[in-house]
Amino acid sequence: MPIPPPRSALPHGVASEASLPAKGFVVLDFGVILHGYCSDMTRTVHVGAASQEERDLYRAVLDAQMAAIAACLPGMPLRDVDAAARDVLKHHKLDKYFTHSTGHGVGLEIHEPPRVAQGQTEVLRPGMVITIEPGIYLAGKFGIRIEDVVAITDSGYELLTSAKKELIEI
């Protein structure tokens, strides 16, 4: 029986009864609803010791995410926030593996406007709550995504997700 490809390589997989890999990345995407408002976060962990290549790729995704978060300023076009993440991944020659938007609005629904994506002309305004979630997906190998929720303030942003982002090996 052939071994199925790693589920982390699926940009938006769904829960299944598949066993965790004996070694490799596992993407954990979850959130809660509190008083009618949604949250959303993703962390990628590694089962076993990660190789240097895997560590470097994880770091590239983390750097892309941090660049996009730093671009979350009032008045910033959403396409520029998306570009901040893509530029980092392009520098690492990983942009072709980033196949979805950088983020989305979150509030009463888990996915709501605005989209943090290429071509979006809408600008960030105080009070907006968005996700920043760049990822790379190497078909048949693995994927890595890191997602946080960001609230736009009058002078910048507030990071609403407090979970650590350093690579965790379990």
C-alpha positions as CSV (number, residue, x, y, z in Angstrom):
1,M,0.0,0.0,0.0
2,P,1.5,3.4,-1.0
3,I,2.4,5.9,1.7
4,P,0.1,8.9,1.5
5,P,1.8,12.3,1.1
6,P,2.2,14.4,4.2
7,R,-0.9,16.3,5.1
8,S,1.1,19.4,6.0
9,A,1.6,19.8,2.3
10,L,-2.1,20.6,1.9
11,P,-2.7,24.3,2.1
12,H,-6.0,23.9,3.8
13,G,-6.5,20.3,4.9
14,V,-9.4,19.2,7.0
15,A,-9.4,17.0,10.1
16,S,-9.0,13.3,9.5
17,E,-8.2,10.1,11.2
18,A,-4.7,10.0,9.7
19,S,-2.0,9.2,12.2
20,L,0.7,11.8,12.9
21,P,3.9,11.2,11.0
22,A,6.7,9.4,12.7
23,K,8.9,12.4,11.6
24,G,8.1,15.7,9.9
25,F,5.9,18.8,10.0
26,V,2.4,18.9,11.4
27,V,0.3,22.0,10.8
28,L,-2.1,22.9,13.6
29,D,-4.9,25.3,12.6
30,F,-7.4,26.2,15.3
31,G,-9.4,28.8,17.1
32,V,-12.3,29.5,19.5
33,I,-15.5,31.4,19.4
34,L,-16.0,33.7,22.5
35,H,-19.1,35.9,22.9
36,G,-19.8,35.4,19.2
37,Y,-16.3,36.5,18.0
38,C,-13.9,34.1,16.2
39,S,-10.2,33.6,16.6
40,D,-7.8,31.8,14.3
41,M,-4.2,30.7,14.6
42,T,-1.9,28.2,13.1
43,R,1.4,26.8,14.3
44,T,3.5,24.2,12.6
45,V,5.5,21.8,14.8
46,H,8.0,19.2,13.8
47,V,7.8,15.6,15.0
48,G,11.4,14.6,15.8
49,A,14.5,16.6,15.1
50,A,14.2,18.9,12.1
51,S,16.9,19.0,9.5
52,Q,18.8,22.2,8.9
53,E,16.9,22.6,5.6
54,E,13.6,22.3,7.5
55,R,14.7,24.8,10.1
56,D,15.8,27.2,7.3
57,L,12.4,26.9,5.6
58,Y,10.5,27.4,8.8
59,R,12.6,30.5,9.5
60,A,11.8,31.9,6.0
61,V,8.1,31.5,6.6
62,L,8.4,33.1,10.1
63,D,10.4,36.0,8.6
64,A,7.7,36.4,5.9
65,Q,5.0,36.5,8.6
66,M,6.9,39.0,10.7
67,A,7.4,41.3,7.7
68,A,3.7,41.2,6.9
69,I,2.8,41.9,10.5
70,A,5.2,44.9,10.6
71,A,3.4,46.3,7.5
72,C,0.1,46.3,9.3
73,L,-0.2,50.1,9.6
74,P,-3.3,52.2,9.3
75,G,-3.6,53.4,5.7
76,M,-1.5,50.6,4.3
77,P,-3.1,48.9,1.2
78,L,-3.8,45.2,1.8
79,R,-1.9,44.3,-1.3
80,D,1.2,45.8,0.3
81,V,0.8,43.7,3.4
82,D,0.6,40.7,1.2
83,A,3.6,41.8,-0.8
84,A,5.7,42.1,2.4
85,A,5.3,38.4,3.0
86,R,5.7,37.4,-0.6
87,D,8.9,39.5,-1.0
88,V,10.6,37.6,1.9
89,L,9.6,34.3,0.4
90,K,10.7,35.4,-3.1
91,H,14.1,36.3,-1.6
92,H,14.4,32.7,-0.4
93,K,13.1,31.4,-3.8
94,L,10.0,30.0,-2.1
95,D,7.3,32.3,-3.6
96,K,6.0,29.7,-6.0
97,Y,5.1,27.5,-2.9
98,F,2.9,30.2,-1.4
99,T,-0.4,29.5,-3.0
100,H,-3.0,31.4,-1.0
101,S,-3.6,34.9,0.3
102,T,-1.6,36.3,3.2
103,G,-4.7,36.6,5.4
104,H,-8.4,37.6,5.9
105,G,-10.7,39.4,8.2
106,V,-11.9,37.7,11.3
107,G,-14.8,38.6,13.6
108,L,-18.3,37.2,13.7
109,E,-17.2,34.8,11.0
110,I,-13.9,32.9,10.8
111,H,-13.3,34.1,7.2
112,E,-14.7,37.5,6.4
113,P,-13.6,40.6,4.4
114,P,-11.1,42.1,3.9
115,R,-8.8,39.8,2.0
116,V,-5.1,40.4,2.6
117,A,-4.1,39.5,-1.0
118,Q,-2.5,40.6,-4.2
119,G,-4.5,43.2,-6.1
120,Q,-6.5,44.3,-3.0
121,T,-6.7,48.2,-3.0
122,E,-8.6,48.5,0.3
123,V,-6.5,50.1,3.1
124,L,-6.1,49.0,6.7
125,R,-8.2,51.1,9.1
126,P,-8.2,51.2,12.9
127,G,-10.6,48.6,14.3
128,M,-10.0,46.1,11.5
129,V,-9.0,42.6,12.7
130,I,-7.1,40.4,10.2
131,T,-5.0,37.3,10.1
132,I,-1.5,37.1,8.8
133,E,-0.8,33.5,7.6
134,P,1.9,33.0,5.0
135,G,2.8,29.4,4.3
136,I,4.7,27.2,1.9
137,Y,3.6,23.9,0.6
138,L,6.0,21.5,-1.1
139,A,3.8,18.9,-2.8
140,G,4.5,15.4,-1.6
141,K,7.1,16.7,1.0
142,F,5.6,19.0,3.6
143,G,4.1,22.4,4.4
144,I,4.7,25.2,6.9
145,R,2.2,27.9,7.9
146,I,2.3,30.4,10.8
147,E,-0.9,32.4,11.5
148,D,-1.7,35.2,14.0
149,V,-4.5,37.6,14.5
150,V,-3.7,41.3,14.3
151,A,-5.9,44.3,15.3
152,I,-5.2,47.5,13.5
153,T,-4.9,50.5,15.9
154,D,-4.7,54.3,15.4
155,S,-0.9,54.1,15.4
156,G,-0.1,50.6,14.2
157,Y,-1.2,47.2,15.2
158,E,-1.8,45.0,18.3
159,L,-0.8,41.3,18.0
160,L,-3.7,39.4,19.6
161,T,-2.1,35.9,19.4
162,S,0.3,35.2,22.2
163,A,1.5,31.7,21.4
164,K,5.2,31.3,20.8
165,K,6.3,31.0,17.1
166,E,9.7,29.4,17.4
167,L,10.0,26.0,15.8
168,I,8.8,23.4,18.3
169,E,10.2,19.8,17.9
170,I,8.2,17.2,19.7
